[in-house]
Amino acid sequence: MGHHLSDYPASRFMTDRYHSALHNNSWAYYPSMLLTPCIVHLFLPQWNAAGWLISFLYPVFVLWVADKFHVAFHTEGHSLERYDWFLKLRHIHFYHHIGSMKQNYAVGDFLFDYLFLGLKLH
């Protein structure tokens, strides 16, 4: 919660450079990096080592991209601001930082927010 309440409250959603949270919660995403290959293997048991490697690297890549977007959302004057799609994603993410912070968790794909948590767009 430090990221939301002290580093980037709604009143200071963006800063000139990104400030990392004091308590990194990335560890919460690590199980998906292990579970994804296992789940894929259940459905595609014939996969070889390359399939395992790809199914392991995909969630790593997705989390890396999500982190890059998250940093950009909180950085004033970021080079991605020239794109309308980025400004819309930033706007959606802003709603994660106000109120209960129990919505708009995603950074790029808001499907699960929409289905389970109630995506807030305005």
KAPEHU-V878997 format. One record per backbone hydrogen bond with DSSP energy under -0.5 kcal/mol. NH is the residue of the N-H (numbers start at 1). CO is the residue of the C=O. Records with the same first field share a line. If there is no record, write none. Layout:
NH = CO, CO
//
This chain:
4 = 1
5 = 1
6 = 2
7 = 2
8 = 3
10 = 97
12 = 9
13 = 10
15 = 74
20 = 18
24 = 22
28 = 25
29 = 26
30 = 26, 27
31 = 27
32 = 29
33 = 29, 30
34 = 30, 31
35 = 31
36 = 32
38 = 34
39 = 35
40 = 36
41 = 37
42 = 38
43 = 39
44 = 40
47 = 44
52 = 48
53 = 49
54 = 50
55 = 51
56 = 52
57 = 53
58 = 54
59 = 55
60 = 56
61 = 57
62 = 58
63 = 59
64 = 60
65 = 61
66 = 62
67 = 63
68 = 64
69 = 65
70 = 66
71 = 67
72 = 68
73 = 69
74 = 70
75 = 72
76 = 15, 74
78 = 75
81 = 78
82 = 79
83 = 80
87 = 83
88 = 84
89 = 85
90 = 86
91 = 87
92 = 88
93 = 89
94 = 90
95 = 91, 92
96 = 93
97 = 93, 94
101 = 98
110 = 108
114 = 110
115 = 111
116 = 112
117 = 112, 113
118 = 113
121 = 119
//
